[in-house]
Amino acid sequence: MPGDRFTRVRTAHRFTARRVTVIDLIEIERFTRVTLSSDELGDWASTGPEDHARVFFPDPETGELTAPAPAGPHESGIVRPAGVAFGRDFTPLNVRTSPGSGHRVFDLDILRHPGPGPAARWADRAELGDEIVIVGPRGSLSVASRAPRVLCVVDETALPAASRWIADMPSSARIEIIADVVGGLDWVRAYLAAQGGRDVPVAAPPPGSDGLAAAVREAGIDDGTYVFAAGEATRLVPLRRLLRGELEVPRQQYAITGYWKRGAAAFDHHAPLDPADPEV
């Protein structure tokens, strides 16, 4: 069946809170890469390109870390804190095992940007040995590995997820990127090539509120193309309307998620992208 090429495998993980420690810090293009590890990551996993872990950072003013605690040493569930917590969602990268400690290790790429929030402010002054708390991912959804072509429509915040699509898809698949970023694209190409493991075409959308929809219309969506789109929520609404309405792309052929929303702190990516036309 043609639709089978877009099949994505879902895997559930134990959902709990884990305290992790900074073991390395480097700058990669416009990101600060924070490498984290812990003996609490023994059964932790992240196997999908769109995985998100809720990462809890210290209060930017007081430095106090308020975060959920595990419900128990081997069970799923968390105990939510009584105070105000500063949690943000991030895509785990480069999951591996340390040959020295034997502990699980992963990276977070935190975007450096004007008007930084709790995550970017913490990353700017983080030091080796600092501790934060992660919750999730609750589960993973694999790439559509049998799709002949994947079109990723992303802004800076979703470049880590796009890089996982590039790395996880078979080399025979064509990957194309529409990058909704400020300035030139050279740094985007360099980041994706280094993190994804191969060079892929990267193009910018035209200006305007419907620029992403215009870029996708120009790129074309055939019956062998899977679309992954993520970034600022309001920028994605015209694109979703194009896919869902004008082009009538089958639902199993695209994934579109608002990672953040201009003017909203700690935006809930589970909220309807387009309240006027929510998913049924």
C-alpha positions in Angstrom: 0.0 0.0 0.0 1.3 3.5 -0.8 0.5 4.8 2.6 2.8 2.2 4.2 5.8 4.2 3.2 4.8 6.8 5.8 4.5 4.3 8.7 6.3 5.5 11.9 6.9 3.1 14.8 5.9 4.3 18.2 7.9 3.2 21.3 6.9 4.0 24.9 9.5 4.9 27.6 9.3 5.0 31.4 8.2 8.5 32.3 10.0 9.9 35.3 12.2 12.7 36.5 16.0 12.3 36.4 18.7 14.5 37.7 21.6 15.0 35.2 25.0 16.6 35.4 26.8 18.8 32.9 30.0 17.0 31.7 30.9 19.2 28.7 30.1 22.6 27.1 31.0 23.8 23.6 29.6 26.2 21.1 28.3 24.9 17.7 27.3 27.6 15.3 24.5 29.5 17.1 24.0 26.9 19.7 25.5 26.1 23.1 25.9 22.3 23.2 25.4 21.0 26.7 26.5 17.4 27.3 24.7 15.7 30.1 25.1 12.4 31.9 23.9 10.6 35.0 23.6 7.2 36.7 19.8 7.8 36.7 19.7 7.4 32.9 20.1 3.6 32.9 16.7 2.9 31.3 16.3 6.3 29.6 15.9 6.3 25.9 15.3 8.7 23.0 15.0 7.1 19.6 12.8 9.4 17.5 13.7 12.6 15.6 10.9 14.7 17.2 11.5 13.5 20.8 11.2 16.2 23.4 12.4 16.1 27.0 11.1 18.6 29.5 14.2 20.2 30.9 14.0 22.1 34.2 16.4 25.0 34.8 17.2 27.1 37.8 15.3 30.3 38.5 17.2 32.9 36.4 17.1 35.3 39.3 17.7 33.2 42.4 19.5 30.2 40.9 17.2 27.8 42.8 16.2 24.7 40.9 12.6 23.7 41.4 11.7 20.5 39.5 9.6 17.4 39.6 10.8 14.3 41.5 10.4 10.7 40.5 7.3 8.9 41.8 9.5 5.9 42.7 12.8 4.3 41.8 11.3 1.9 39.2 7.8 3.1 38.4 6.5 5.6 35.9 5.2 9.0 37.1 6.4 12.2 38.7 5.7 14.3 41.8 5.2 17.8 40.7 6.9 20.6 42.7 5.0 23.1 44.8 6.9 26.1 43.7 7.3 27.8 40.3 9.4 25.6 37.9 11.2 26.8 34.8 10.7 23.9 32.3 11.3 24.0 28.6 11.2 21.3 25.9 14.3 20.2 24.0 15.3 17.6 21.5 17.9 15.2 22.9 20.8 14.5 20.5 23.6 12.0 20.1 22.5 9.5 22.7 25.4 7.3 23.6 27.1 5.5 26.5 30.3 6.8 28.1 33.1 4.3 27.7 34.6 5.6 31.0 31.6 5.7 33.4 29.3 3.4 31.5 26.5 6.0 32.0 24.2 7.2 29.3 25.2 10.5 27.7 23.3 12.9 25.5 23.5 16.5 24.2 21.1 19.5 24.3 21.7 22.2 21.7 20.4 25.5 23.3 20.0 28.4 20.9 21.7 31.6 21.8 19.4 34.5 21.0 18.4 38.1 22.0 16.1 38.3 25.0 17.1 34.9 26.3 14.8 32.9 28.5 15.6 30.6 31.4 17.3 28.0 29.2 19.6 30.3 27.2 20.4 32.3 30.3 21.4 29.1 32.2 23.4 27.8 29.2 25.4 31.1 29.0 26.8 30.7 32.5 26.6 26.9 33.0 29.7 25.1 34.3 30.9 21.5 34.5 29.2 19.8 37.4 26.0 21.8 37.3 22.8 19.8 37.7 19.4 20.1 36.1 16.4 17.8 35.9 14.8 16.2 32.8 11.4 14.6 32.4 10.8 12.4 29.4 10.7 11.7 26.6 7.5 9.8 27.3 7.8 8.0 24.0 9.4 8.1 20.6 8.1 8.1 17.1 10.5 6.8 14.5 11.3 8.4 11.1 9.1 7.4 8.1 12.0 5.3 6.9 10.3 4.1 3.7 9.5 7.6 2.4 11.5 8.4 -0.7 11.6 12.1 0.2 11.4 14.2 3.4 10.8 17.9 3.4 11.7 19.6 6.7 10.3 23.1 7.3 11.9 24.4 10.4 13.2 27.5 12.2 16.3 27.7 14.4 14.6 25.9 17.4 13.7 22.9 15.3 17.1 22.4 13.6 18.1 19.8 16.1 15.0 17.7 15.2 15.7 18.2 11.5 19.2 17.0 12.0 17.8 13.8 13.6 15.6 13.3 10.5 18.7 13.6 8.3 20.8 11.2 10.4 18.0 8.6 10.9 16.7 8.4 7.3 18.2 5.9 4.9 20.9 7.4 2.6 18.7 6.6 -0.4 16.0 9.1 0.8 16.2 12.7 -0.4 16.1 15.2 2.4 15.3 18.9 1.7 15.2 21.7 4.2 13.3 25.0 4.2 15.0 27.1 6.9 13.0 29.9 8.4 15.9 31.7 10.0 17.2 35.3 10.2 20.2 36.1 8.0 22.2 33.7 5.8 22.0 30.0 5.5 25.7 29.0 5.6 25.6 28.3 9.4 22.4 26.2 9.0 24.1 24.1 6.2 27.2 23.6 8.4 25.2 22.7 11.5 23.0 20.2 9.6 25.9 18.6 7.8 27.9 18.2 11.0 25.0 16.9 13.1 23.1 15.0 10.4 26.1 13.4 8.7 25.5 14.5 5.1 24.9 17.6 3.0 21.3 18.4 2.1 19.7 21.2 0.1 18.7 24.2 2.3 16.6 27.0 1.0 15.0 30.1 2.6 11.2 30.8 2.3 10.0 34.1 0.7 9.1 36.9 3.1 5.6 37.4 4.4 3.3 35.7 6.9 2.5 32.9 4.4 6.2 32.5 3.3 6.4 28.9 4.6 3.3 27.8 2.7 4.6 29.5 -0.5 8.0 27.7 -0.1 6.3 24.3 0.3 4.0 25.0 -2.6 7.1 25.8 -4.7 9.0 22.7 -3.5 6.0 20.5 -4.3 4.4 17.6 -2.4 4.0 14.4 -4.3 2.7 11.0 -3.0 6.2 10.1 -1.9 7.0 13.1 0.2 6.8 13.2 4.0 6.6 16.7 5.5 8.0 17.5 9.0 7.3 21.1 10.1 8.1 22.7 13.4 8.9 26.2 14.8 7.0 29.3 15.8 3.4 28.4 16.0 1.7 31.3 14.2 4.2 31.0 11.3 3.0 27.5 10.7 -0.7 28.1 10.6 -0.8 29.0 6.8 1.3 26.0 6.1 -1.0 23.7 7.9 -4.0 25.2 6.1 -2.2 24.5 2.8 -1.5 20.9 3.6 -4.8 20.1 5.3 -7.1 22.2 3.1 -5.8 23.2 -0.3 -3.6 20.2 -1.0 -5.5 17.7 1.1 -2.4 15.9 2.0 -3.2 12.7 3.9 -2.7 13.1 7.7 -0.2 10.3 7.9 2.0 12.1 5.4 3.0 15.1 7.6 3.8 16.2 11.2 3.5 19.8 12.1 4.2 21.2 15.6 4.5 24.6 17.2 7.6 24.6 19.3 7.1 28.1 20.6 4.8 31.0 20.1 5.8 34.7 19.9 4.7 36.5 23.1 4.0 33.3 25.1 6.3 31.9 27.7 6.6 28.1 28.1 4.2 27.5 25.1 2.4 24.2 25.3 3.2 22.4 22.0 0.2 20.1 22.6 -2.2 23.1 22.2 -4.0 23.3 18.8 -1.8 25.0 16.3 -4.8 26.6 14.6 -7.7 27.0 17.2 -10.0 27.8 14.3 -9.4 24.3 12.9 -8.2 21.9 15.6 -7.5 18.3 15.0 -10.5 16.1 15.5 
